[in-house]
Amino acid sequence: MGGVGRGGGQKRGRTQRKHFKQTRENVWKKTRSDSTNNNDNNNGENHQPGWEPFANQNLAFEAYYKEQGIVKEEEWKVFMDVLHKPLPAAFRINSSGQFYEDIRSQLENDFMKTLEFEVADGDEGIPVRPLPWYPNNMAWHSNFSRMQLRKNQSLERFHHFLKQANDIGNITRQEAVSMVPPLFLDVRPEHFVLDMCAAPGSKTFQLLEIIHQSSDSGSLPTGLVIANDVDAQRCNLLIHQTKRMCCANLIVTNHEAQHFPSCNLSKNGLDTSEHGNPDISQLLFDRVLCDVPCSGDGTLRKAPDIWRKWSGGMGNGVHRLQVQIAMRGIALLKVGGRMVYSTCSMNPVENEAVVAEILRRCGGSVELLDVSTELPQLVRRPGIKSWKVRDKGVWLASYKDVSKYRRTAIVPSMFPSGQSFDAETVVPSGLDENMVPPGNDNEMENATNEEEKRESGCDVDSDHVNEQSEILVSPTDALEMEVSDLPLEHCMRIVPHDQNTGAFFIAILQKVSPLPAVSSSTKLKEISTNGNHKLPLKLSDEVPGETNSSEVSLDEEKLPPPVISNVESSDGKTEVGASGLDSHGVVEDENEKEHTQSVNGETDTKKAGGNRRLQNQGKWRGVDPVVFFREDTVLSSIKDFYGISDSFPLNDHLVTRNTDFQSCKRIYYISKSVQDVMKLNFQVGQQLKIISIGLKAFERQTVKEDSSSECMYRISSEGLPLLLPYISKQILCASLADFKHLLQYRSIKFQDFVNPQFGEKASSEIKLGCCIVVLQTEDQSSSKPMDASTIAIGCWRGKSSVSVMVPETDCQELLERLSARLGFEMVPVKEKPTVRRGKKDDAEEKLEKEPVVEEEAIIG
């Protein structure tokens, strides 16, 4: 029962109950009183209730952030005005794409000029422009919101360009501030990178671009990216997004970030030499991106439903999980490595408070870097050093102000100093230890009810609100505000009105030495003291009863048994997407979590009832195992059929999800770094739950028996760019005319090609089965070696024709790119050709009679 709020008999907190009642459907429905008023205004005529926009005001939100002082008082109106405007569209050009220079040129020389007079209402400046702080004009900003792009007919061509390029993978539509964290990671091609909370995958895609862009042309990076997410459904979204990158250096895993395994061979090594010995003994990382689950109020401009959901308690609810995830990231970081901690929240409890707690726990082992000189054109503000915590309608300036009955919810790390106090509760002047203001119980109940209304954005009587606010807030006025003595000004705050973006928080941490040792007695004390007000540290790697030391390094922590979560995202929102939280940021009770794996990693088959099929080849229930593909007969047939050079490594670089090699449908290619991680994972008992790995290189082709090919596997469109430089057989060089016709009509008979020699070679020299058609231009002669710049598509050589195995959308995009680069006139796919008119009808007849073999669409 991993889902939030599904535990039998578990009580719901006030915040969770409140949000459970306010579903997405209710926000659109008009109340009965609204309908009555509308009928009255229409003189009694029948009036159907219309749709109602999202509420764009929340009094509790304004009061909270005014008190926190995240912007100056004189900026407040501008700040709020920008928050109420739709978020402009932003996107990145895929720098590893084949046509990235053409796309950048089209934006600079075409759309920037043609859209000059299509400035969005109320905005000034260039409607489409590069982001000044992003390197090499590879990221762009539009003054038009997504709604305007969809609805405005004058923007139809630009919208079509964005949609098609995004679907193919030439660009990635991503919020501007979301692009910032990977830039500060300083990733290089040899780095092992961990994205702890990766879904939906735009930052992972960006990281993959960086390691490929900076690597040598024609070779794979020696590093890798592991993209992890707790939600299995969101992992599928992550795979869908990153598949457009066609990368062999990627592993997608499904773990709780705070419990991500380190795969330490010296601690958990098993005798599995059959899989080979890895070159690494522990899974540690040079870079960690820790973009944690948060309340998400920095995304108000693109997710206006947050206005009605927001409450001050949301930040308090995710604080402890954020600390746990961040500390796990630090433990997995190599000495000298860098971690970026980021949120899309403005709340200091989720931002500076977490960073401060990391620095306190790590002592001098971790430094907060000052990167104010990097990306100078990015407008950012320093982190704050003083803030308050709001709980149950009361402002708390220090942990000593927290009632003993609230110390399980409000922890010391939420405050600037991070100090805990004696168990004796120190109560603000005018309040008893239960935080009850002077007066009777009814007055307190009324105050609580009004606070609930304010937090949910409901209208309340303003005089009554002001009266209650004075009662609840006034006691803290006389308290001295805490100020952190840590260099939190090195953190970065991005606010919406500085550069017309969303809000974001970023902190860059560097690990300068191993984490300090913590005694076991200290751990037990932290677990048991003051109502568990400090987060317990994780268990040591030593088995209880076998350790000879009373101290253990935080770098050598062992995780509790992995927790398999079934949390589902009902509305697709990404602001809070980790196990232990619902979509509103409410912390899940630990008793509702289900351990489906035992401590030693064996599957608990007793819990699987009925006819549910369990995977008996791998450790993780419901996930197909990843195994090395070592069927020599099949490998030999693939190498011989395509003439793959011996210089291209295949042995132990091919994996599959099926242990029956004779019937596996897909074969994936992995880099050397991914191979090492996979071998290490076998050695430690498959601690990693791998959802996706590498890129799809070969796919089994199902054809009729009388037309079967010598090779059962065709090259996938994902694997073609990687394999093309090493292939010497099954290659056809086509003229521009024939290449264009193939893209337009998708299947052409041998005798119908413009160049007769092309048809003759296809029928006589190319074997039945998969073949590669290469565009031969003046710059690309047949004698020139093929490389990343070569334009080629996968096709199927049939008995009498050549058919394209690329989705129609990819064909259309490639046609448009070639048209822009080579200067020929575009012809719609269904229009008859201007040359060899009669031959085209034969091709059409072919299309009607025989289905065309198509590659699975690669879209985002």
PyMOL commands that set and color helices and strands:
alter all, ss='L'
color gray80, all
select helices_A, chain A and resi 14-21+24-28+32-41+59-68+73-83+100-114+135-137+146-151+153-168+176-184+202-213+232-245+257-259+265-268+273-275+297-299+306-309+313-331+352-365+399-401+404-406+412-414+441-456+462-478+488-490+496-499+520-532+554-556+590-592+605-607+632-642+672-683+705-707+720-726+736-745+750-752+756-764+808-822+837-849
alter helices_A, ss='H'
color red, helices_A
select strands_A, chain A and resi 88-93+128-130+139-145+171-173+192-195+224-228+250-253+285-291+333-343+366-368+381-382+389-391+394-396+492-494+504-511+517-519+551-553+627-628+654-656+666-669+690-693+695-700+713-715+731-734+747-749+769-775+792-797+801-804
alter strands_A, ss='S'
color yellow, strands_A
deselect
rebuild
show_as cartoon
